[in-house]
Amino acid sequence: MAHKLVNAVGAKSGTAILVDGIPCIVRGNDISKTGKHGHAKCRIEAISILDGKKKVFVTGGHERLEVPMIKKSKAQILSIENEKASVMDLDTFENFEVPIPEELKEDLNPENHIEYWESEGHKIVKRKI
């Protein structure tokens, strides 16, 4: 659930937005000039925080985009099986499973501490602490 709205021209690099219900980080925003009878157009390039895929779309500069709530927390890895890690949140002591990103598979071991992000009902491991 989004908690805030931002105009398309105000979506600067590094801003989190929702693209088709997926939380993304803006990497670029090319704004065209207004025409005689038209509005400014924005070509927004964003990267999904869940899978790292690039998303590019064009929208009117006056359009409002949703900004997702991203909760950053710390956890300890309890065990690793296949592509998932069983972790325990260090604040709430809640146990759950999260997928391990490809680039972190060799670095993570049981007993390691990690930072994970939670947004729109999805949890993802971002880095080893």
Phi and psi in radians as a Rosetta constraint file:
Dihedral C 1 N 2 CA 2 C 2 CIRCULARHARMONIC -1.393 0.35
Dihedral N 2 CA 2 C 2 N 3 CIRCULARHARMONIC 2.519 0.35
Dihedral C 2 N 3 CA 3 C 3 CIRCULARHARMONIC -1.921 0.35
Dihedral N 3 CA 3 C 3 N 4 CIRCULARHARMONIC -0.121 0.35
Dihedral C 3 N 4 CA 4 C 4 CIRCULARHARMONIC -2.671 0.35
Dihedral N 4 CA 4 C 4 N 5 CIRCULARHARMONIC 2.717 0.35
Dihedral C 4 N 5 CA 5 C 5 CIRCULARHARMONIC -2.113 0.35
Dihedral N 5 CA 5 C 5 N 6 CIRCULARHARMONIC 2.581 0.35
Dihedral C 5 N 6 CA 6 C 6 CIRCULARHARMONIC -2.395 0.35
Dihedral N 6 CA 6 C 6 N 7 CIRCULARHARMONIC 2.503 0.35
Dihedral C 6 N 7 CA 7 C 7 CIRCULARHARMONIC -1.183 0.35
Dihedral N 7 CA 7 C 7 N 8 CIRCULARHARMONIC 2.648 0.35
Dihedral C 7 N 8 CA 8 C 8 CIRCULARHARMONIC -1.058 0.35
Dihedral N 8 CA 8 C 8 N 9 CIRCULARHARMONIC -0.644 0.35
Dihedral C 8 N 9 CA 9 C 9 CIRCULARHARMONIC -1.225 0.35
Dihedral N 9 CA 9 C 9 N 10 CIRCULARHARMONIC -0.335 0.35
Dihedral C 9 N 10 CA 10 C 10 CIRCULARHARMONIC -1.598 0.35
Dihedral N 10 CA 10 C 10 N 11 CIRCULARHARMONIC 0.005 0.35
Dihedral C 10 N 11 CA 11 C 11 CIRCULARHARMONIC -1.431 0.35
Dihedral N 11 CA 11 C 11 N 12 CIRCULARHARMONIC 1.541 0.35
Dihedral C 11 N 12 CA 12 C 12 CIRCULARHARMONIC -1.435 0.35
Dihedral N 12 CA 12 C 12 N 13 CIRCULARHARMONIC 2.937 0.35
Dihedral C 12 N 13 CA 13 C 13 CIRCULARHARMONIC -1.056 0.35
Dihedral N 13 CA 13 C 13 N 14 CIRCULARHARMONIC 2.277 0.35
Dihedral C 13 N 14 CA 14 C 14 CIRCULARHARMONIC 1.706 0.35
Dihedral N 14 CA 14 C 14 N 15 CIRCULARHARMONIC -0.173 0.35
Dihedral C 14 N 15 CA 15 C 15 CIRCULARHARMONIC -1.344 0.35
Dihedral N 15 CA 15 C 15 N 16 CIRCULARHARMONIC 2.430 0.35
Dihedral C 15 N 16 CA 16 C 16 CIRCULARHARMONIC -1.542 0.35
Dihedral N 16 CA 16 C 16 N 17 CIRCULARHARMONIC 2.308 0.35
Dihedral C 16 N 17 CA 17 C 17 CIRCULARHARMONIC -2.420 0.35
Dihedral N 17 CA 17 C 17 N 18 CIRCULARHARMONIC 2.875 0.35
Dihedral C 17 N 18 CA 18 C 18 CIRCULARHARMONIC -1.715 0.35
Dihedral N 18 CA 18 C 18 N 19 CIRCULARHARMONIC 2.216 0.35
Dihedral C 18 N 19 CA 19 C 19 CIRCULARHARMONIC -2.109 0.35
Dihedral N 19 CA 19 C 19 N 20 CIRCULARHARMONIC 1.961 0.35
Dihedral C 19 N 20 CA 20 C 20 CIRCULARHARMONIC 0.956 0.35
Dihedral N 20 CA 20 C 20 N 21 CIRCULARHARMONIC 0.658 0.35
Dihedral C 20 N 21 CA 21 C 21 CIRCULARHARMONIC 1.406 0.35
Dihedral N 21 CA 21 C 21 N 22 CIRCULARHARMONIC 0.086 0.35
Dihedral C 21 N 22 CA 22 C 22 CIRCULARHARMONIC -1.918 0.35
Dihedral N 22 CA 22 C 22 N 23 CIRCULARHARMONIC 2.227 0.35
Dihedral C 22 N 23 CA 23 C 23 CIRCULARHARMONIC -1.203 0.35
Dihedral N 23 CA 23 C 23 N 24 CIRCULARHARMONIC 2.277 0.35
Dihedral C 23 N 24 CA 24 C 24 CIRCULARHARMONIC -2.368 0.35
Dihedral N 24 CA 24 C 24 N 25 CIRCULARHARMONIC 2.778 0.35
Dihedral C 24 N 25 CA 25 C 25 CIRCULARHARMONIC -1.911 0.35
Dihedral N 25 CA 25 C 25 N 26 CIRCULARHARMONIC 2.235 0.35
Dihedral C 25 N 26 CA 26 C 26 CIRCULARHARMONIC -1.222 0.35
Dihedral N 26 CA 26 C 26 N 27 CIRCULARHARMONIC 2.277 0.35
Dihedral C 26 N 27 CA 27 C 27 CIRCULARHARMONIC -1.845 0.35
Dihedral N 27 CA 27 C 27 N 28 CIRCULARHARMONIC -0.431 0.35
Dihedral C 27 N 28 CA 28 C 28 CIRCULARHARMONIC -2.841 0.35
Dihedral N 28 CA 28 C 28 N 29 CIRCULARHARMONIC 2.608 0.35
Dihedral C 28 N 29 CA 29 C 29 CIRCULARHARMONIC -2.484 0.35
Dihedral N 29 CA 29 C 29 N 30 CIRCULARHARMONIC 1.802 0.35
Dihedral C 29 N 30 CA 30 C 30 CIRCULARHARMONIC -1.634 0.35
Dihedral N 30 CA 30 C 30 N 31 CIRCULARHARMONIC 2.084 0.35
Dihedral C 30 N 31 CA 31 C 31 CIRCULARHARMONIC -1.884 0.35
Dihedral N 31 CA 31 C 31 N 32 CIRCULARHARMONIC 2.161 0.35
Dihedral C 31 N 32 CA 32 C 32 CIRCULARHARMONIC -1.537 0.35
Dihedral N 32 CA 32 C 32 N 33 CIRCULARHARMONIC 2.781 0.35
Dihedral C 32 N 33 CA 33 C 33 CIRCULARHARMONIC -1.280 0.35
Dihedral N 33 CA 33 C 33 N 34 CIRCULARHARMONIC 2.766 0.35
Dihedral C 33 N 34 CA 34 C 34 CIRCULARHARMONIC -1.292 0.35
Dihedral N 34 CA 34 C 34 N 35 CIRCULARHARMONIC 2.616 0.35
Dihedral C 34 N 35 CA 35 C 35 CIRCULARHARMONIC -1.610 0.35
Dihedral N 35 CA 35 C 35 N 36 CIRCULARHARMONIC -3.047 0.35
Dihedral C 35 N 36 CA 36 C 36 CIRCULARHARMONIC -1.099 0.35
Dihedral N 36 CA 36 C 36 N 37 CIRCULARHARMONIC -0.730 0.35
Dihedral C 36 N 37 CA 37 C 37 CIRCULARHARMONIC -2.130 0.35
Dihedral N 37 CA 37 C 37 N 38 CIRCULARHARMONIC 0.199 0.35
Dihedral C 37 N 38 CA 38 C 38 CIRCULARHARMONIC -2.045 0.35
Dihedral N 38 CA 38 C 38 N 39 CIRCULARHARMONIC -3.108 0.35
Dihedral C 38 N 39 CA 39 C 39 CIRCULARHARMONIC -1.857 0.35
Dihedral N 39 CA 39 C 39 N 40 CIRCULARHARMONIC 2.864 0.35
Dihedral C 39 N 40 CA 40 C 40 CIRCULARHARMONIC -1.180 0.35
Dihedral N 40 CA 40 C 40 N 41 CIRCULARHARMONIC 2.567 0.35
Dihedral C 40 N 41 CA 41 C 41 CIRCULARHARMONIC -1.991 0.35
Dihedral N 41 CA 41 C 41 N 42 CIRCULARHARMONIC 2.536 0.35
Dihedral C 41 N 42 CA 42 C 42 CIRCULARHARMONIC -2.095 0.35
Dihedral N 42 CA 42 C 42 N 43 CIRCULARHARMONIC 2.251 0.35
Dihedral C 42 N 43 CA 43 C 43 CIRCULARHARMONIC -1.811 0.35
Dihedral N 43 CA 43 C 43 N 44 CIRCULARHARMONIC 1.861 0.35
Dihedral C 43 N 44 CA 44 C 44 CIRCULARHARMONIC -1.815 0.35
Dihedral N 44 CA 44 C 44 N 45 CIRCULARHARMONIC 2.270 0.35
Dihedral C 44 N 45 CA 45 C 45 CIRCULARHARMONIC -1.954 0.35
Dihedral N 45 CA 45 C 45 N 46 CIRCULARHARMONIC 2.154 0.35
Dihedral C 45 N 46 CA 46 C 46 CIRCULARHARMONIC -2.351 0.35
Dihedral N 46 CA 46 C 46 N 47 CIRCULARHARMONIC 2.711 0.35
Dihedral C 46 N 47 CA 47 C 47 CIRCULARHARMONIC -2.038 0.35
Dihedral N 47 CA 47 C 47 N 48 CIRCULARHARMONIC 2.241 0.35
Dihedral C 47 N 48 CA 48 C 48 CIRCULARHARMONIC -1.155 0.35
Dihedral N 48 CA 48 C 48 N 49 CIRCULARHARMONIC 2.370 0.35
Dihedral C 48 N 49 CA 49 C 49 CIRCULARHARMONIC -1.401 0.35
Dihedral N 49 CA 49 C 49 N 50 CIRCULARHARMONIC -0.235 0.35
Dihedral C 49 N 50 CA 50 C 50 CIRCULARHARMONIC -1.475 0.35
Dihedral N 50 CA 50 C 50 N 51 CIRCULARHARMONIC -0.817 0.35
Dihedral C 50 N 51 CA 51 C 51 CIRCULARHARMONIC -2.205 0.35
Dihedral N 51 CA 51 C 51 N 52 CIRCULARHARMONIC -0.013 0.35
Dihedral C 51 N 52 CA 52 C 52 CIRCULARHARMONIC 1.350 0.35
Dihedral N 52 CA 52 C 52 N 53 CIRCULARHARMONIC 0.173 0.35
Dihedral C 52 N 53 CA 53 C 53 CIRCULARHARMONIC -1.368 0.35
Dihedral N 53 CA 53 C 53 N 54 CIRCULARHARMONIC 2.531 0.35
Dihedral C 53 N 54 CA 54 C 54 CIRCULARHARMONIC -1.467 0.35
Dihedral N 54 CA 54 C 54 N 55 CIRCULARHARMONIC 2.378 0.35
Dihedral C 54 N 55 CA 55 C 55 CIRCULARHARMONIC -2.229 0.35
Dihedral N 55 CA 55 C 55 N 56 CIRCULARHARMONIC 2.224 0.35
Dihedral C 55 N 56 CA 56 C 56 CIRCULARHARMONIC -2.175 0.35
Dihedral N 56 CA 56 C 56 N 57 CIRCULARHARMONIC 2.302 0.35
Dihedral C 56 N 57 CA 57 C 57 CIRCULARHARMONIC -2.606 0.35
Dihedral N 57 CA 57 C 57 N 58 CIRCULARHARMONIC 2.780 0.35
Dihedral C 57 N 58 CA 58 C 58 CIRCULARHARMONIC -2.026 0.35
Dihedral N 58 CA 58 C 58 N 59 CIRCULARHARMONIC 2.363 0.35
Dihedral C 58 N 59 CA 59 C 59 CIRCULARHARMONIC -2.556 0.35
Dihedral N 59 CA 59 C 59 N 60 CIRCULARHARMONIC 2.866 0.35
Dihedral C 59 N 60 CA 60 C 60 CIRCULARHARMONIC -1.217 0.35
Dihedral N 60 CA 60 C 60 N 61 CIRCULARHARMONIC 2.565 0.35
Dihedral C 60 N 61 CA 61 C 61 CIRCULARHARMONIC -1.122 0.35
Dihedral N 61 CA 61 C 61 N 62 CIRCULARHARMONIC -0.416 0.35
Dihedral C 61 N 62 CA 62 C 62 CIRCULARHARMONIC -1.541 0.35
Dihedral N 62 CA 62 C 62 N 63 CIRCULARHARMONIC -0.130 0.35
Dihedral C 62 N 63 CA 63 C 63 CIRCULARHARMONIC -1.147 0.35
Dihedral N 63 CA 63 C 63 N 64 CIRCULARHARMONIC 2.578 0.35
Dihedral C 63 N 64 CA 64 C 64 CIRCULARHARMONIC -1.799 0.35
Dihedral N 64 CA 64 C 64 N 65 CIRCULARHARMONIC 2.321 0.35
Dihedral C 64 N 65 CA 65 C 65 CIRCULARHARMONIC -1.930 0.35
Dihedral N 65 CA 65 C 65 N 66 CIRCULARHARMONIC 2.523 0.35
Dihedral C 65 N 66 CA 66 C 66 CIRCULARHARMONIC -1.412 0.35
Dihedral N 66 CA 66 C 66 N 67 CIRCULARHARMONIC 2.458 0.35
Dihedral C 66 N 67 CA 67 C 67 CIRCULARHARMONIC -1.880 0.35
Dihedral N 67 CA 67 C 67 N 68 CIRCULARHARMONIC 2.064 0.35
Dihedral C 67 N 68 CA 68 C 68 CIRCULARHARMONIC -1.360 0.35
Dihedral N 68 CA 68 C 68 N 69 CIRCULARHARMONIC 2.725 0.35
Dihedral C 68 N 69 CA 69 C 69 CIRCULARHARMONIC -1.510 0.35
Dihedral N 69 CA 69 C 69 N 70 CIRCULARHARMONIC 2.124 0.35
Dihedral C 69 N 70 CA 70 C 70 CIRCULARHARMONIC -1.986 0.35
Dihedral N 70 CA 70 C 70 N 71 CIRCULARHARMONIC 2.069 0.35
Dihedral C 70 N 71 CA 71 C 71 CIRCULARHARMONIC -1.752 0.35
Dihedral N 71 CA 71 C 71 N 72 CIRCULARHARMONIC 2.165 0.35
Dihedral C 71 N 72 CA 72 C 72 CIRCULARHARMONIC -1.845 0.35
Dihedral N 72 CA 72 C 72 N 73 CIRCULARHARMONIC 2.194 0.35
Dihedral C 72 N 73 CA 73 C 73 CIRCULARHARMONIC -2.398 0.35
Dihedral N 73 CA 73 C 73 N 74 CIRCULARHARMONIC 2.959 0.35
Dihedral C 73 N 74 CA 74 C 74 CIRCULARHARMONIC -1.997 0.35
Dihedral N 74 CA 74 C 74 N 75 CIRCULARHARMONIC 2.586 0.35
Dihedral C 74 N 75 CA 75 C 75 CIRCULARHARMONIC -2.581 0.35
Dihedral N 75 CA 75 C 75 N 76 CIRCULARHARMONIC 2.892 0.35
Dihedral C 75 N 76 CA 76 C 76 CIRCULARHARMONIC -1.998 0.35
Dihedral N 76 CA 76 C 76 N 77 CIRCULARHARMONIC 2.388 0.35
Dihedral C 76 N 77 CA 77 C 77 CIRCULARHARMONIC -1.369 0.35
Dihedral N 77 CA 77 C 77 N 78 CIRCULARHARMONIC 2.231 0.35
Dihedral C 77 N 78 CA 78 C 78 CIRCULARHARMONIC -1.628 0.35
Dihedral N 78 CA 78 C 78 N 79 CIRCULARHARMONIC -0.769 0.35
Dihedral C 78 N 79 CA 79 C 79 CIRCULARHARMONIC -2.751 0.35
Dihedral N 79 CA 79 C 79 N 80 CIRCULARHARMONIC 2.805 0.35
Dihedral C 79 N 80 CA 80 C 80 CIRCULARHARMONIC -2.227 0.35
Dihedral N 80 CA 80 C 80 N 81 CIRCULARHARMONIC 2.228 0.35
Dihedral C 80 N 81 CA 81 C 81 CIRCULARHARMONIC -2.362 0.35
Dihedral N 81 CA 81 C 81 N 82 CIRCULARHARMONIC 2.143 0.35
Dihedral C 81 N 82 CA 82 C 82 CIRCULARHARMONIC 0.942 0.35
Dihedral N 82 CA 82 C 82 N 83 CIRCULARHARMONIC -1.994 0.35
Dihedral C 82 N 83 CA 83 C 83 CIRCULARHARMONIC -1.760 0.35
Dihedral N 83 CA 83 C 83 N 84 CIRCULARHARMONIC 0.048 0.35
Dihedral C 83 N 84 CA 84 C 84 CIRCULARHARMONIC -2.165 0.35
Dihedral N 84 CA 84 C 84 N 85 CIRCULARHARMONIC 2.646 0.35
Dihedral C 84 N 85 CA 85 C 85 CIRCULARHARMONIC -2.081 0.35
Dihedral N 85 CA 85 C 85 N 86 CIRCULARHARMONIC 2.365 0.35
Dihedral C 85 N 86 CA 86 C 86 CIRCULARHARMONIC -1.573 0.35
Dihedral N 86 CA 86 C 86 N 87 CIRCULARHARMONIC 2.118 0.35
Dihedral C 86 N 87 CA 87 C 87 CIRCULARHARMONIC -2.227 0.35
Dihedral N 87 CA 87 C 87 N 88 CIRCULARHARMONIC 2.809 0.35
Dihedral C 87 N 88 CA 88 C 88 CIRCULARHARMONIC -2.163 0.35
Dihedral N 88 CA 88 C 88 N 89 CIRCULARHARMONIC 2.168 0.35
Dihedral C 88 N 89 CA 89 C 89 CIRCULARHARMONIC -1.110 0.35
Dihedral N 89 CA 89 C 89 N 90 CIRCULARHARMONIC 2.328 0.35
Dihedral C 89 N 90 CA 90 C 90 CIRCULARHARMONIC -1.350 0.35
Dihedral N 90 CA 90 C 90 N 91 CIRCULARHARMONIC -0.244 0.35
Dihedral C 90 N 91 CA 91 C 91 CIRCULARHARMONIC -1.681 0.35
Dihedral N 91 CA 91 C 91 N 92 CIRCULARHARMONIC -0.808 0.35
Dihedral C 91 N 92 CA 92 C 92 CIRCULARHARMONIC -1.766 0.35
Dihedral N 92 CA 92 C 92 N 93 CIRCULARHARMONIC -0.193 0.35
Dihedral C 92 N 93 CA 93 C 93 CIRCULARHARMONIC 1.090 0.35
Dihedral N 93 CA 93 C 93 N 94 CIRCULARHARMONIC 0.399 0.35
Dihedral C 93 N 94 CA 94 C 94 CIRCULARHARMONIC -1.353 0.35
Dihedral N 94 CA 94 C 94 N 95 CIRCULARHARMONIC 2.411 0.35
Dihedral C 94 N 95 CA 95 C 95 CIRCULARHARMONIC -1.792 0.35
Dihedral N 95 CA 95 C 95 N 96 CIRCULARHARMONIC 2.385 0.35
Dihedral C 95 N 96 CA 96 C 96 CIRCULARHARMONIC -2.794 0.35
Dihedral N 96 CA 96 C 96 N 97 CIRCULARHARMONIC 2.969 0.35
Dihedral C 96 N 97 CA 97 C 97 CIRCULARHARMONIC -1.902 0.35
Dihedral N 97 CA 97 C 97 N 98 CIRCULARHARMONIC 2.468 0.35
Dihedral C 97 N 98 CA 98 C 98 CIRCULARHARMONIC -2.315 0.35
Dihedral N 98 CA 98 C 98 N 99 CIRCULARHARMONIC 2.557 0.35
Dihedral C 98 N 99 CA 99 C 99 CIRCULARHARMONIC -1.248 0.35
Dihedral N 99 CA 99 C 99 N 100 CIRCULARHARMONIC 2.554 0.35
Dihedral C 99 N 100 CA 100 C 100 CIRCULARHARMONIC -1.685 0.35
Dihedral N 100 CA 100 C 100 N 101 CIRCULARHARMONIC 2.207 0.35
Dihedral C 100 N 101 CA 101 C 101 CIRCULARHARMONIC -1.135 0.35
Dihedral N 101 CA 101 C 101 N 102 CIRCULARHARMONIC 2.633 0.35
Dihedral C 101 N 102 CA 102 C 102 CIRCULARHARMONIC -0.956 0.35
Dihedral N 102 CA 102 C 102 N 103 CIRCULARHARMONIC -0.734 0.35
Dihedral C 102 N 103 CA 103 C 103 CIRCULARHARMONIC -1.275 0.35
Dihedral N 103 CA 103 C 103 N 104 CIRCULARHARMONIC -0.236 0.35
Dihedral C 103 N 104 CA 104 C 104 CIRCULARHARMONIC -1.869 0.35
Dihedral N 104 CA 104 C 104 N 105 CIRCULARHARMONIC -0.027 0.35
Dihedral C 104 N 105 CA 105 C 105 CIRCULARHARMONIC -1.025 0.35
Dihedral N 105 CA 105 C 105 N 106 CIRCULARHARMONIC -0.732 0.35
Dihedral C 105 N 106 CA 106 C 106 CIRCULARHARMONIC -1.314 0.35
Dihedral N 106 CA 106 C 106 N 107 CIRCULARHARMONIC -0.462 0.35
Dihedral C 106 N 107 CA 107 C 107 CIRCULARHARMONIC -1.473 0.35
Dihedral N 107 CA 107 C 107 N 108 CIRCULARHARMONIC -0.400 0.35
Dihedral C 107 N 108 CA 108 C 108 CIRCULARHARMONIC -1.615 0.35
Dihedral N 108 CA 108 C 108 N 109 CIRCULARHARMONIC 2.374 0.35
Dihedral C 108 N 109 CA 109 C 109 CIRCULARHARMONIC -2.396 0.35
Dihedral N 109 CA 109 C 109 N 110 CIRCULARHARMONIC 2.799 0.35
Dihedral C 109 N 110 CA 110 C 110 CIRCULARHARMONIC -1.001 0.35
Dihedral N 110 CA 110 C 110 N 111 CIRCULARHARMONIC 2.579 0.35
Dihedral C 110 N 111 CA 111 C 111 CIRCULARHARMONIC 1.439 0.35
Dihedral N 111 CA 111 C 111 N 112 CIRCULARHARMONIC -0.149 0.35
Dihedral C 111 N 112 CA 112 C 112 CIRCULARHARMONIC -1.252 0.35
Dihedral N 112 CA 112 C 112 N 113 CIRCULARHARMONIC 2.663 0.35
Dihedral C 112 N 113 CA 113 C 113 CIRCULARHARMONIC -1.761 0.35
Dihedral N 113 CA 113 C 113 N 114 CIRCULARHARMONIC 2.473 0.35
Dihedral C 113 N 114 CA 114 C 114 CIRCULARHARMONIC -2.301 0.35
Dihedral N 114 CA 114 C 114 N 115 CIRCULARHARMONIC 2.848 0.35
Dihedral C 114 N 115 CA 115 C 115 CIRCULARHARMONIC -1.887 0.35
Dihedral N 115 CA 115 C 115 N 116 CIRCULARHARMONIC 2.280 0.35
Dihedral C 115 N 116 CA 116 C 116 CIRCULARHARMONIC -2.197 0.35
Dihedral N 116 CA 116 C 116 N 117 CIRCULARHARMONIC 2.647 0.35
Dihedral C 116 N 117 CA 117 C 117 CIRCULARHARMONIC -1.943 0.35
Dihedral N 117 CA 117 C 117 N 118 CIRCULARHARMONIC 2.462 0.35
Dihedral C 117 N 118 CA 118 C 118 CIRCULARHARMONIC -2.143 0.35
Dihedral N 118 CA 118 C 118 N 119 CIRCULARHARMONIC 2.177 0.35
Dihedral C 118 N 119 CA 119 C 119 CIRCULARHARMONIC -2.665 0.35
Dihedral N 119 CA 119 C 119 N 120 CIRCULARHARMONIC 2.338 0.35
Dihedral C 119 N 120 CA 120 C 120 CIRCULARHARMONIC 0.944 0.35
Dihedral N 120 CA 120 C 120 N 121 CIRCULARHARMONIC 0.635 0.35
Dihedral C 120 N 121 CA 121 C 121 CIRCULARHARMONIC 1.433 0.35
Dihedral N 121 CA 121 C 121 N 122 CIRCULARHARMONIC 0.032 0.35
Dihedral C 121 N 122 CA 122 C 122 CIRCULARHARMONIC -1.914 0.35
Dihedral N 122 CA 122 C 122 N 123 CIRCULARHARMONIC 2.497 0.35
Dihedral C 122 N 123 CA 123 C 123 CIRCULARHARMONIC -2.112 0.35
Dihedral N 123 CA 123 C 123 N 124 CIRCULARHARMONIC 2.412 0.35
Dihedral C 123 N 124 CA 124 C 124 CIRCULARHARMONIC -2.498 0.35
Dihedral N 124 CA 124 C 124 N 125 CIRCULARHARMONIC 2.431 0.35
Dihedral C 124 N 125 CA 125 C 125 CIRCULARHARMONIC -1.334 0.35
Dihedral N 125 CA 125 C 125 N 126 CIRCULARHARMONIC 2.247 0.35
Dihedral C 125 N 126 CA 126 C 126 CIRCULARHARMONIC -1.814 0.35
Dihedral N 126 CA 126 C 126 N 127 CIRCULARHARMONIC -0.668 0.35
Dihedral C 126 N 127 CA 127 C 127 CIRCULARHARMONIC -2.858 0.35
Dihedral N 127 CA 127 C 127 N 128 CIRCULARHARMONIC 2.834 0.35
Dihedral C 127 N 128 CA 128 C 128 CIRCULARHARMONIC -1.575 0.35
Dihedral N 128 CA 128 C 128 N 129 CIRCULARHARMONIC 2.427 0.35
